[in-house]
Amino acid sequence: MDLQTRLKDARLKRGLTQEQVAAILDVTGATVSRWESGSLPLPAYDQLVSWGEAVGLRLQMVVSEPNDPVELL
C-alpha cells in the first residue's frame, strides 16, 4: 500500500473529509485530493506529519513499509 493510499484510508476510517484535512494543513481540498490521487507530489515533511496526526497515524506508520497494515491510534 503506497503512502497516499495509507493516508486516504486512515482519513476515511476517521470519518474526515478532504476539506477537513485541508483546513488542518492550511491547503485546499483540491490539494488533498491531488495528494491522495498521486497527481501532486506529497507535501513537505511538516505537513506530512500534521496530516498523519490528523488522521491518527504516527509518523512511524506514515513512513513504514508499504505492506505493513495500517492501525489507527
Stockholm file with secondary structure:
# STOCKHOLM 1.0

chainA/1-73         MDLQTRLKDARLKRGLTQEQVAAILDVTGATVSRWESGSLPLPAYDQLVSWGEAVGLRLQMVVSEPNDPVELL
#=GR chainA/1-73 SS CCHHHHHHHHHHHHTCCHHHHHHHHTSCHHHHHHHHHTSSCCCCHHHHHHHHHHTTCCHHHHHSCTTSCCCCC
#=GC SS_cons        CCHHHHHHHHHHHHTCCHHHHHHHHTSCHHHHHHHHHTSSCCCCHHHHHHHHHHTTCCHHHHHSCTTSCCCCC
//
